[in-house]
């Protein structure tokens, strides 16, 4: 039964069919905002317009109205790209958490509208050293979620799930 299953999906990578989609949009001079062009076979994006598109595609593929949990998949690709381009760690970090904040604000709207139940982040860099260029700070993303909860005056936040590598 559906109520016995908890479905989690991830959004962020632009590879395979998504890469073809983005490239075809760009040929038509349409595109999603804030794409990180990490390399020729792997882009990344967590902007609200991309999230909206990908959520709708996931719902259709999964045959669901409500997705139980949606994870931003390895948003640290933005930091990896900024490091590769010699952007200062301070500037990259500031931009990174601004992107996460915009994504979380959008995901809270999706939660309020019943499109998703919960959201979170899947990141390989949660367990990395705090001073590492590509570190994702759980306390910072939690604080962002709490700020949004307060701003929207909702009883609780939908930020409930994290995933990280443990091997």
Helices and strands as residue ranges (DSSP letters): G 2-4, E 8-11, E 13-14, H 16-27, E 36-39, E 42-44, H 48-62, E 67-73, H 77-84, H 89-112, E 116-122, H 138-152, E 159-163
